[in-house]
Amino acid sequence: MSVAALPRTMEALTRRATMLRDSLQRSQGNTDGMVAILGSFDHRLSALEAAMRPTQVRTHAIRMAHENIDKTLKSGDAILSQFDLARKAEATILRGPHEDLEGYLEAVDLLKGIAKFFSSNKNFRSSDGILNHVNNLLAKSSLKIEEEFKQLMNTYSKPIEPDRLFDCLPKSLRPSKDDAGADGGNANHAEHPSKGLETAIYRTPTLVPPRILPLMNDIAQQLVQAGNQQSCYKIYRDYRGSALESSLRKLGVEKLTKDDVQKMQWEALEAKIGNWIHFMRIAVKLLLAGERKICDQIFDGVNFNKDQCFAEMTTNSVVTLLSFGDAVAKSKRSPEKLFVLLDMYEVMRELQSEIEAIFEGKPCSEMREAALGLTKRLAQTAQETFADFEEAVEKDASKTVVQDGTVHPLTSYVINYVKFLFDYQSTLKLLFQEFETGSETESQLAVVTMRIMQALQNNLDGKSKQYKDPALTHLFLMNNVHYMVRSVRRSEAKDILGDDWIQRHRRIVQQNANQYKRVAWAKVLQTLSVQGATGSTGSSGGSDLNSSGVSRAVIKERFKAFNTQFEELHAKQSLWIVPDQELRESLRLAVAEVLLPAYRSFIKRFGNLVGSGKNPLKYIRYSPELVDKLLGEFFEGQQYGEPKHQHRL
């Protein structure tokens, strides 16, 4: 820009500044005008508000009056409604609960609601009077409800007939009509009925009609809420407890002591034990399970110690039930009791989980402990009976001698005893677990069984020495050990005792058979020996010798001796018995295989020395075929006498 142009620019800027100042002055004037106008409006509004304030106060007062009137009307309606409900409830209470129990209980609930209403609205003029009246009605209702509870308990706490209980059992446990009676049906423990019962279905009997249970629950709730817990407790305990005891008595349950059990004959005791096992299942699975169910339903949601009540209600019945088992467990031990002890132990183990469930809670702990204690006592007694039996077998001092060498009664008794044990393998496994010894239960059973078998064998060895004839001694041992082996092979004992045991005892059988053969037939075979049959300087003369130097007189004596000894053996050993047909035939064959070849050879070699004489039948009485036939009469236990038919060669 040139210096000459600078004055013009300054002049233009001055003009613009002057114009801007004039514009700002005009805006300020406008602003001042607007402020004045707005100030005027504020003054007018303040005046208007001051003028309207009295009207607003009157309007608010009117609105509050309306609200108070509405509240008063509603309160009046509520009070009138409560009075109306109270009149209706009072009429129902005064009529009593007998005609309409459900309506009666509803009326009681209404009265409680009315009492709560007036208790929370005591500013009403008549609240105290109404409360007193309602509380009096509630007190009367409480007494009537208690009486009604007692009446219902009396009506629906009747003993259950045995037939009804039997109908709830699985078919396999229901007694036949011929058996059913006061004794509960004579369940036969010997058939070991518990096998397969794990899946058996029991139907819980209806102890109280289902439609009555909700009413009883409501009554119990009302009684407890009214502070009558003790009355409710006592009524329930006494009526239900009495019904349970009566049901068990009708079934045949009785309380017995150890002395009572000790005085019983075995057959009577065995029958009672079978019945007791039956009764325990019925009592636990049907009666006690049913009682627990209705106790839970009647006191459901009630602030009440139902477990304590249930425990007291069932105490007498449980004590009676367990007393018999306890008496048997504590009575004098004997071998025949082992299996019934196992049956009793088995049923207690079977019922253990159900007993735990039925008698849950701390108040019922005594019941659980009593049942568990009986289970352990039965196990202990059974185990001690095991030991007693083993000792009794080894020390059996019976003087019974089986004259025919057959299986001794002790052997058959012990073997049957052992075989019967194996019907209880699962039970024995549980029993051995009661007293853990660190070994497997199967091996424990094997050890016990082997000890019993060894005790039997030791006893048989002793009994065999009672025979004067050594041959009969070996026959007796052969028969008895063979019976043991055969029985084991045909039973579950085979898997427990094992093949080694069987093979070892089969060798004992064979050894005794060989010993019998050697001892019984040695003299007979000696008569058929060539040795000693030749002549000597002391013989009756050269004319008595044949060309081979055999003495005819000696041969005659040998034949006569054979006849005599064979006849004696036939007469005696035909009375002996080998009861097992296969063993009998095997023993005869073993004798024949030794005797007949020797006899045939002797006849063939020396028969001509006596066959050409005056009376050959005097010496050769029996042909080999007849000897073989007569051997077939040995060990039959029959008296044949001396053979009358003589056979010429």
Phi, psi and omega in degrees: 000141181275161179294328182293329182278345185298317179299322181295318181296317179297321179295319180294320180294324181295316181299318181295320180295322180295318180295320180295321179294318179298321181294319180294323180296321179293318179299320180297322179296317178298317181299315180298326178293317180294319179298321180295319180296312181298322177300322179296319179297317182299320179296319180293318179297319178299320179295319180296317181297318179297326180288328184273345186303315179300323179296317179298319180297315180296321180296316179298319180296319179297316180299315179299322178297318178299316180297318179296321178297317179299315180297319180296317179298316179296317178298320178298316178300316181298317180295315179299321178297318179295320177298318180296315178298321180297318179298316180295314181297320181299318180298318179293318181297318182292330177291330181094167187272353191295320184285318184218087185294317181298316178296324179296315180294326176295321179296322178297318178297322177298315180298322178296321177295319179297317179298321179294321181298310183286335176292327181269358179229057185284356178284347175292145186297323186259013185303312184297317180296316180295317179301316179299317181296315180296317180295325176296318178297319179296323178296317177296318181296324180298317179295318181291324177295318178300317179295321179293321177298318179296318180295317178296317179298320179294319182291321187252022176239058178261149177296149180268133179292145181306322182300323178295322178291318180298326180293340180271354181277159169300151184303326183294341182252359180283131179290150175288163181297330179290329184272329189298140180181199183293340183272005174088003170110002176050059175296127185271108182293335185295339179277001177052059189291346185289344179296129178084002182275355183301328182256006181294146184257124174252134178259118180296127182290156176276106181275325178225134180305136182304327182291339182275333186300315178299323178295317178297322178297317179297316181297315179300320178299315180295317181297315181293319180294330179277000178087014182259043181302317184296320178296314178301314181302309185293316181299311181297311183301313185291313184288313181290323178297318179295319179297318180297314179298319179294321178298318180292322178296317179298326179292330180121007180287133178221153180271122182233149179258174178300321179295320178299315181295319183297330183279347185284144169292152186302317182298318180293319180295318180300318179295319180293324178294317177301318178293320181300318178300317178297315181296322181298317179297315181296315183297313185282308188285335183249297188289305183293322177298320178294318179296320179296320182297312183287330176297315179296322182287317183293325183254021178294125179077003181266134179284084194204140181278078185292329180296319178295318179297315180297319180299313181292324181295327185260354187306306184300319182294317181294318179300317179297315180299312186283340185298321181293314178300320180294320180296320179293317181296329183265353182285172182300133182282149174204151185306320184292344180280347186303314186288324177288328175296319178295321177299316181293317178298319182298316182290327177292321177293320179300322185268357189301313182295324180289322177298318179299320182287318182293316182259054179282161177092155183299319181300336182264009185299326180297323179296313180298316181294324179296316180294316179295322178297319178296318179303315181291323178294319178297319179296317181297315180295320179297317180295320178294325178294325173306307182297320178299318183295315179302316180293319181296323179295313183292327185259008180305118185250022180299137183273008180297120177247124177277106188297335184266003176075012182283189181294128182288145178305325179298320181297310181295324179296311182295317181295317177297323178299312181294318179299321180294327178303325185285350170286347184247027185303314182294323178292317179296325178299315177295320181297315179296329179291336177298330182233073186300132179242002179092355179249163180294147182294327179296318180291328177297317178296320178297317180297314180299315181296316180297322179295320179295317180296321179292321177298319177297315181296320177299319180293320179296322177301318178293318181293330181294336181284354178283344181278136177281331180271114180302327180297320179290328175303311182289325177296317179299312180295319178301312181299314187287318179291324177298320178298320178298312182296313182298318181294319180295317182298331183265008183230177178292346179298336180302318182289332182277312183283328175089164182294328180299316179298316181297313181296320180297320182279335172294324176295324177296320177300312182296321179298318180289326176295317179295320179294319176302311183300317181294312185289316186288326190248005181299313182293320179297314180294330178295326179293338182263008180279141177290330182301127180089357181274348180279158184288168179211173182296340180267011183280179187282003175134160183296331182293344181273355181262140175273184185296339180269001179080021179266135182279121178299321181296319179295319180298317178301316180295324180295314178298316180297319179295319178301312181301313183297312184291322179295318179295322178295316179296319180297314181297322184277313189276348171288340176276341177286161184230133164243099191293332180279120186300316182296317179293321180298313179295322179296320181290318177300317181297319179298320178292315182298322181295335177266316188285311188295315177300319179295319181292316178299316180298319181294316179296316182298322184279321188240002183297328183291341180288334181245345184285341182264004182278187183290324185226072185296330182292344177294332184255315179255083184282329189235132171283160176304325180295321179290323177300316179299318180295317181292330175299331178291350177264355179289148171065026179262348181074028180234148180265111182263334184077183182287132178301133183265337184269121178258145186239126175278146178295000000 
